[in-house]
Amino acid sequence: MEGPTAHDAHVRFEQVRMQYDARVVLDGLTCGFPRGRISVLLGGSGSGKSTLLRLIGGLIRPVSGRIYVGETDVTKASEADL
């Protein structure tokens, strides 16, 4: 049995770029997190862990790319839909 693919993921990042002023935090991030599995984010201070979580929750919007939670594109969803 093979593992889940990016298209099976419940949370999906597609070519996401995020920056604060001139500081690029994420550039071209493509990855997925499957439903029902525990995923761990590891990295040093300032590496983008909290930014990733804020993006998933729709608290901030990326400069470019798409983020899906289920079938919802949170990069285009309204505050009411989020």
C-alpha positions as CSV (number, residue, x, y, z in Angstrom):
1,M,0.0,0.0,0.0
2,E,1.4,3.4,-1.0
3,G,1.3,6.5,1.2
4,P,-0.9,9.5,0.5
5,T,0.0,11.8,-2.4
6,A,-0.2,15.6,-2.4
7,H,-3.6,15.4,-4.0
8,D,-4.9,13.2,-1.1
9,A,-3.9,15.8,1.5
10,H,-6.5,17.6,3.5
11,V,-4.2,20.7,3.7
12,R,-2.3,21.5,0.5
13,F,0.2,24.3,-0.3
14,E,0.8,24.9,-4.0
15,Q,3.7,27.2,-5.0
16,V,3.2,29.4,-2.0
17,R,5.4,32.5,-1.5
18,M,5.2,34.6,1.7
19,Q,7.2,37.5,2.7
20,Y,7.2,40.3,5.3
21,D,8.4,43.5,3.6
22,A,11.7,42.4,2.0
23,R,12.2,39.2,4.1
24,V,11.1,36.1,2.1
25,V,9.9,33.4,4.5
26,L,8.4,30.8,2.1
27,D,9.3,30.6,-1.6
28,G,7.6,28.1,-3.9
29,L,6.4,25.9,-1.1
30,T,4.4,22.9,-2.3
31,C,3.5,20.2,0.2
32,G,0.5,18.5,1.8
33,F,-0.7,17.3,5.1
34,P,-3.0,14.3,5.2
35,R,-6.2,14.1,7.2
36,G,-6.0,11.8,10.3
37,R,-2.2,11.9,10.5
38,I,0.0,13.8,12.9
39,S,2.4,16.2,11.1
40,V,5.3,17.9,12.8
41,L,6.9,21.3,11.8
42,L,10.5,21.6,12.8
43,G,12.8,24.5,12.2
44,G,14.8,27.3,13.9
45,S,13.5,30.6,15.0
46,G,12.2,32.6,12.0
47,S,12.0,29.7,9.6
48,G,8.3,30.0,8.9
49,K,6.5,27.6,11.3
50,S,4.1,30.1,12.7
51,T,3.6,31.7,9.3
52,L,2.6,28.3,7.9
53,L,-0.1,27.9,10.6
54,R,-1.4,31.5,10.1
55,L,-1.6,30.8,6.4
56,I,-3.6,27.6,6.9
57,G,-6.0,29.5,9.2
58,G,-6.5,32.3,6.7
59,L,-5.1,34.8,9.2
60,I,-2.7,36.1,6.6
61,R,-2.6,35.8,2.9
62,P,0.4,34.7,0.8
63,V,2.0,36.9,-1.8
64,S,1.3,34.1,-4.4
65,G,0.3,30.5,-4.6
66,R,-2.7,28.6,-3.3
67,I,-3.6,27.0,0.0
68,Y,-6.4,24.4,0.2
69,V,-8.1,23.1,3.3
70,G,-10.3,20.3,2.1
71,E,-11.7,21.7,-1.2
72,T,-11.7,25.3,0.1
73,D,-9.0,27.7,-1.4
74,V,-8.3,29.7,1.7
75,T,-6.3,32.2,-0.3
76,K,-9.6,33.3,-2.0
77,A,-12.1,32.6,0.8
78,S,-13.9,35.5,2.5
79,E,-13.6,36.1,6.2
80,A,-17.2,34.9,6.6
81,D,-16.4,31.6,4.8
82,L,-13.2,31.1,6.9
